[in-house]
Amino acid sequence: MKHILILAASYLLGSIPFGLLIAKWWAKVDVRQHGSGNIGMTNVLRTTGAFCAALTLIGDMGKGMAAVLIARHFAGGGTFPLVAGLAAVFGHNWPIFLRFKGGKGVATIAGLLVAYKPWVAGVLVVIWLAVLIASRYISLASIVVAVCLPLVLAIFGTQAAELLLALIMAAVTVFRHRSNIERLRTGTEFRFGEKAS
């Protein structure tokens, strides 16, 4: 019962739409009506600017970190904290408060990795920055990092359960970026620094 309550709390925590709330509070803008319509940090950045985007990033990462830390505190170690972090990612992607229309989970995954395995987060941040600098596409950097997540874990050694959860996170992230993949294919994807109409 304790584990079920932790997972439910993690999902609800993940469902808090920081991007939407911060943009409405600071810029009086509903980000769902601009740019890609997404509530995540990238669309907040191109819609309202760096300040709101930074707050959104902190909030969305914090959801993943908090889920892992709460699970570790109340249920101990093992892979369960990673499962709780994944519940927060599902909450972010399919939030109950927004009729299951949420973000893409990259920042929340980053937060859970910072709390669960910081060195993995560090390696992936370097990869993300390298792809972003080379391409200027945040979406491409996020997709590449998602694919690299299980590979990085496998290279440095991991448990089968961790690898399975990492594969789920990677698959969900790529699935959530399918519209970005189509825009990348057609050359219409936003580049870093471009403003939303």
C-alpha positions in Angstrom: 0.0 0.0 0.0 2.9 2.4 0.8 4.4 1.9 -2.6 1.1 2.5 -4.3 0.6 5.8 -2.4 4.1 6.9 -3.3 3.5 6.2 -7.0 0.2 8.0 -6.9 1.8 11.0 -5.2 4.7 11.0 -7.7 2.2 11.0 -10.6 0.2 13.9 -9.1 3.5 15.8 -8.4 4.5 15.3 -12.0 1.1 16.5 -13.2 1.8 20.0 -11.8 2.1 22.1 -15.1 4.8 24.5 -14.0 5.3 25.9 -17.5 1.7 26.8 -17.9 1.3 28.3 -14.4 4.6 30.3 -14.6 3.8 31.7 -18.1 0.3 32.7 -17.0 1.6 34.3 -13.7 4.6 36.2 -15.1 3.7 36.9 -18.8 -0.1 36.5 -18.8 0.3 34.1 -21.6 -1.2 30.6 -22.2 1.6 28.8 -23.8 -0.8 26.2 -25.2 -2.0 28.9 -27.6 1.5 29.7 -28.9 4.4 28.0 -30.7 4.1 24.3 -30.5 1.4 24.5 -27.9 3.5 22.5 -25.5 3.7 23.4 -21.7 7.4 22.4 -21.4 10.5 24.6 -21.0 11.3 24.8 -24.8 8.0 26.3 -25.8 8.0 28.6 -22.7 11.4 29.8 -23.7 10.4 30.8 -27.3 7.0 32.1 -26.1 7.8 34.1 -23.0 11.6 34.3 -22.7 14.5 33.0 -20.6 13.2 33.9 -17.1 10.0 31.9 -17.3 11.8 29.1 -19.1 14.4 28.9 -16.3 11.7 28.7 -13.6 9.9 26.1 -15.7 13.1 24.1 -16.0 13.6 24.2 -12.2 10.1 23.2 -11.5 10.0 20.4 -14.0 13.3 19.0 -12.9 12.3 19.4 -9.3 9.3 17.1 -9.9 11.5 14.2 -10.9 14.1 14.8 -8.2 11.4 15.1 -5.5 9.7 11.8 -6.6 13.0 9.9 -6.4 13.9 11.4 -3.0 10.5 10.9 -1.5 10.5 7.2 -2.6 14.0 6.7 -1.3 13.1 8.2 2.0 9.9 6.3 2.6 10.6 3.0 0.7 14.4 2.6 0.8 16.8 2.0 -2.1 16.8 -0.4 -5.0 15.1 0.5 -8.3 11.8 1.6 -6.7 12.8 5.3 -6.6 13.4 5.1 -10.3 9.9 3.7 -10.8 8.6 6.7 -8.7 10.5 9.1 -10.9 9.0 7.4 -14.0 5.6 8.0 -12.5 6.4 11.7 -12.2 7.4 11.7 -15.9 4.1 10.1 -16.8 2.3 12.7 -14.7 4.2 15.5 -16.6 3.5 13.9 -20.0 -0.2 13.0 -19.3 -1.3 15.3 -16.4 -4.6 14.7 -14.8 -5.0 18.5 -14.2 -4.9 19.2 -18.0 -7.0 16.4 -19.3 -3.8 14.3 -19.9 -2.3 16.8 -22.4 1.2 17.7 -21.0 4.8 18.1 -21.9 7.5 15.7 -23.2 9.2 14.8 -19.9 12.8 15.6 -20.7 13.4 18.0 -17.8 11.6 15.7 -15.4 13.8 12.8 -16.6 16.8 15.0 -16.1 15.7 15.8 -12.5 15.1 12.1 -11.6 18.5 11.2 -12.9 20.2 13.9 -10.9 18.7 12.4 -7.8 19.0 8.8 -8.8 22.4 8.6 -10.7 24.0 12.0 -10.9 26.9 10.8 -13.1 24.5 9.5 -15.7 22.8 12.9 -15.7 26.2 14.6 -16.1 27.2 12.5 -19.1 23.8 13.1 -20.8 24.0 16.8 -20.2 27.3 16.9 -22.1 25.8 15.0 -25.0 22.7 17.2 -25.0 24.8 20.4 -25.1 27.0 19.0 -27.8 24.0 18.1 -30.1 22.4 21.5 -29.3 25.5 23.5 -30.2 26.0 21.5 -33.4 22.4 21.6 -34.6 20.7 24.4 -32.7 17.7 22.0 -32.3 16.6 21.5 -28.7 14.2 18.7 -29.8 17.0 16.8 -31.6 19.3 17.1 -28.6 16.5 15.7 -26.4 15.8 12.8 -28.8 19.5 11.9 -29.0 19.8 12.0 -25.2 16.8 9.8 -24.8 18.3 7.2 -27.1 21.6 7.5 -25.3 20.2 7.0 -21.8 19.9 3.2 -21.9 23.2 3.0 -23.8 25.1 5.1 -21.1 23.6 2.9 -18.4 24.6 -0.3 -20.2 28.2 1.0 -20.9 28.8 1.8 -17.3 27.0 -1.2 -15.8 23.4 -1.4 -14.7 20.8 -3.8 -13.4 18.3 -5.4 -15.8 15.4 -3.6 -14.1 17.1 -0.2 -14.4 17.9 -0.9 -18.1 14.2 -1.8 -18.7 13.0 1.4 -17.1 15.5 3.4 -19.1 14.3 1.8 -22.3 10.7 2.8 -21.3 11.8 6.4 -20.6 13.6 6.5 -24.0 10.7 5.1 -25.9 8.2 7.5 -24.2 10.4 10.5 -24.9 10.9 9.6 -28.6 7.1 9.0 -28.9 6.3 12.4 -27.3 8.6 14.0 -29.8 7.0 12.5 -32.9 5.7 15.9 -34.1 9.2 17.4 -33.7 10.6 14.5 -35.7 8.2 15.3 -38.5 9.1 19.0 -38.4 12.8 18.1 -38.4 12.2 15.9 -41.4 10.4 18.7 -43.3 12.8 21.4 -42.2 10.2 23.4 -40.3 11.4 22.7 -36.7 12.1 25.7 -34.5 15.8 26.4 -33.9 17.2 27.5 -30.5 16.7 31.3 -30.2 13.8 31.6 -32.6 10.6 33.2 -31.2 7.2 31.6 -31.5 4.5 33.4 -33.5 
